[in-house]
Amino acid sequence: MNLLSRKWAVILLMAVPFCAHAQKIIELKDPSGKVQVNVAIGDEITYSVSHQGDVMIEMSPVSMTLTDGTVFGKAPRLKRKSFRTQQQTIYPPVYKKKTIEDHYNELTLDFKGGYKLVFRAYEDGAAYRFVSSLKKPFQVKSEQAVFNLPDNPKIFAATPKGRMIDGVENQYHSSFQNTYRQVALSEWDKSRLAFLPVLSEGKNGKKICITEADLLNYPGMFLNVSSDNKGFYGEFAAYPKDISVEVRGLKGMVKTREPYIAKVEGKTAFPWRVMVISENDTDLLCSDMVYKLATPAAEGDYSWIKPGKVAWDWWNDWNLYGVDFRAGVNTETYKYYIDFASKFGIEYVILDEGWAVAGPADLFQIVPEIDLKELIRYAETKNVGLILWAGYRAFDLDMERVCKHYAAMGIKGFKIDFMDRDDQYMVDFNRRCAETGARYKLLIDLHGTFKPTGLQRTYPNTINFEGVHGLEEMKWAQPGTDQVTYDVTMPFIRMVAGPLDYTQGAMNNANKENFKAVYSEPMSQGTRCRQLAEYVIFDSPLNMLCDAPTNYLKEEQCTKFIASIPTVWDETKALCGKVGEYLAMARQKEGVWYVGALTNWDARTMELDLSFLGKGEYQAEVFEDGANADRVGKDYNYRVTRISSDKKLKIQMAPGGGYVIKLWICVEQIKTKAS
C-alpha cells in the first residue's frame, strides 16, 4: 500500500466511528416496559414506536418550519437530554370514571435554536410534542408530522365532507361528520384528507389510533397517505385571512388564507401527537390518554358543573301533538318541554336554533314568540335548567357580554354550533368559549366542531363535543348510509378522543329495509334497545333525548329508564368488542351497574362475564330485542329478574340490535352483610 493509500485508509477508519455517532439513538420505555420509543438524531430527527417488540410506527421524521426559515429539527444540535417518571392519580370533576391513574416515562430533548422535543411513553401508547423557548413572536409555516406504518395495513378513517366555496369543495371547511372507510393504506384516495382520530391495524391483532391532545391555540391536524404508501403525514389549514358571512349570518367562510398555519407568542407548548396502542380492540374503549395529556384545570371549585340529560327540540322538529296550542318556537311549546323534563327528572331543556332573530347574528334579539324571562322562571319552579343554542359567529361577536347577561338571567349553558373548521382561529375560539363560560359558570356544549383534544380537562365546564356522525344525520341520510355499522366502529376511534354529542334516543326505530330519511319525523336505524344501550355505551356527560316529548310520553317505560341512566360514572369497563362488528361495555355509578351491548347488521348471541360485579345475587332490569325486532325495530321485551355474578350472561340481539341491563345488589344480601 503506497503512502497516499495509507493516508485514505486512516481517514476512512477515523470516519467510521464519526458516522456511527452521527446518528444518535435515544431509547424511552414506559414503566411497564411494553412500549418503546426510539429517537434518532442525525441530519434530522426521526422516531419509531414499538409494542412488546412489534413495530407500530416505523422511523418517521418530525420537524417544524417557521416563516423566517428556521426549522426545528433540521441539522439538530442536542444540548442536553433528561428523563423523568410521573405517577399520579387524577380526580376529574366530570368523566367516565372517578379516578385516572397517570403513569408514564418522559424524555425531553433540549436543542440549540430555542426548541425542545418531548416524548412520553405510556403502557398503552406514546406521544410527542414540540416546545418553543423562543422569546419573540413567530409564525409557523408548516409542521412535518409523519406516522409510517409497516406492511400496508388496513385503516379505518373518515374524510371531511367539504363545504363548497366558489364552486370548489374545500375540505378544511367541514363539520367533521362522516362514516368510516375501511381500506388498505395503499388504497386510500390521496385527493381526500382524513380527520382525526384515525385507526390502523398492526401486528398480532394490535391496533394504533392516531390523534392529538392539548390543542389550544394551533390548527388541528388532518392526515393523508404519503405518495409512497408508507404511512400518514399531517396537513394543516392555514390561518384565515378573508372571511365572508354565510348561512343567516351564523357562519364564517374562509375565502383566502395566510402563508402560515399559526401565529405564536414565542414560548409555547405545541399539541401532542398521540398514538394509542391496543393489544385488543376493547382496550380502545376505555383509553384515557388524551385526557391525561391535556393541560390540567386551574385549581378551584367545580362542584357547580352539573352534567345530565337534556330534552332536545330540534331533532324532532318541535313535533308535539295532542296539545291545544300550535307547536313551534314559542313559549307554550317550551313550557310543555319543561313539564316533560320535570316529570322524568331530566335536568335540562335546550332552546335550539330559532329563539334568537335570524340574520343579525345578535343574541340579544329574541323572537317575539318567546318570553325567555318567563321560561326561566317557570323552569326554575320545575327544577329544570335552560340551555341556549348559538351560532358561533353571533357568540364570537359579543362573547363576554352574552355570557354575563344570560348567566345573570339564570341560563345554565350554551350549545355553540357551526364552527365547521379547525384552523388556529377556530381552535382558539373554542378555548375562549370554554374560558368565558367558566368565568360565568356556564356549561359549554361545542356542537358543529372537531373532535375533543382534552379541552374538557382544561375547562371542565366544556362538557360535550360533536365531531361525530350522530343521529341528526338520519334526518337527511343518503341511500346506503350505514349508521348501524358506524355505531359499532365509532366507539373504538372517535370516542378515544373524548365525549361526543351524538344525540340518541329515537322512539321510531327501523330495520335496514324500512328506514328512510325523513326530516320532520325522523327515525333511527336498528332497534329500540339499540337506542337505549347507546346511553350506556356512548360517552356523553350532557346527553340529549332527541325525540319529541309526545313520543316519549307514549313510551314511558323506555323513557323512565333512559332518564335514570347517569351521564358520568365511577367506573367504566369494556367487556368485549371487535371494531365494526359488536361491543359491550359496563359502567357503574354509586354501586349501580349498567351494561350495554350493540351489534352490526348481524343477529348475534353473546356471553358476558359478570364477575366484575363482585360475588353475589343482583336485581336486574332488562331491555332486550323482541322476537320480531328484525321486522319492527320498536319491538322489545322488558323484564325484572335476578342474576348471579358467577354465571355467564347470555344475550341475544337482532340485526342492528342492542341490549341493556341495570344491576344492583339484592337488598337481603346487603342486610346479611350488615349483620
Disulfide bonds with the S-S distance in Angstrom:
none
